[in-house]
Amino acid sequence: MRILITGANGMLGQELAPLLATRHDVCACGHAECDITDQVAVSRLFADASPQLVINCAAMADVDGCERAPARAMAVNARGAGNVARAAEAVGARVFHISTDYVFDGTKRTPYTEQDPVNPLSVYAHSKLEGERMVLYSTSSPSPHLIIRTSWLYGRHRTNFVDKTVANAKASKPIVTVTEQISCPTWTYHLAEKIVELAEEPAAGILHLAGLGECSRYEMAQYIVNKLGLPAEITATTWEKINPPARRPVYTAMTSTRLAELGLAPLPDWRAALSEYLIQRFPGAKSDYPLRSS
């Protein structure tokens, strides 16, 4: 299959491209090769590449940055996604569009399913939800496209919460993190593996793909320093005290009612995944979980 990845230089895109390339013909495009806000350029690229599947990893993911630059956020996350969908439609390609748990408002206290209503709280969340809609409604019903919602990504290709926590702990710097925000940490490698599986499936609509289980950022930080045996002190705080530009939903753990329908297993438990990541990245990390054979 001919697969085109937009946003291929990002954390997920860099994980995804080599995995897909073992089975498919992959065209990996970063921002320099494909600015998704430029509809003419996107259409030209897709016409030249003739993909059968497009995976849109391109996004403006800085939540507070989106709040400060709402026009840019909408241009990339909403209209850019629409440009990708329209260009894909013109060449007869399906789209996998990567979205976020932040489309929910966090008022629920059990994991969100694909059927739950959305209610975004920030510019980032609004722009991502609008991007979902532009992809799903870019074609006649039923849409062949798939929205993949995920959360709290970490991976080896970009500095992330895990790496920052380790760096601060090793440097004896303070680690201050929130206790009331709960979601599902997700390793980009596991997410990429599942997307590779989905490429072979007739999946469409909305699908939640995140690490199994849930935790707070505070619990996640504790787990990290404990597994590395670092004598770090973690200070609990709240978003109210931090007062960032953008509102965060306090609970966005997700589960999927659709993976079983597709005959696919869920992603691994967040602790097992994080343990495996730490062992790969940081010598001396210990694990309570058996490592998977690759």
RALINVEN-V635804 format. One line per field, one symbol per residue. ss: DSSP state (@ for helix, = for strand, . for the rest). A space follows every 50 residues. Layout:
BEGIN
ss=???
END
This chain:
BEGIN
ss=.=====....@@@@@@@@@@@...=====.........@@@@@@@@@@@. ..====......@@@@@@.@@@@@@@@@@@@@@@@@@@@@@..======= @@@........=..........@@@@@@@@@@@@@@.........===== ..==......@@@@@@@@@@....====...==..==@@@@@@@@@@@.. ....====...=..==@@@@@@@@@@@@.....====.@@@@........ =..=..............=@@@@@@@@@@@@.............
END
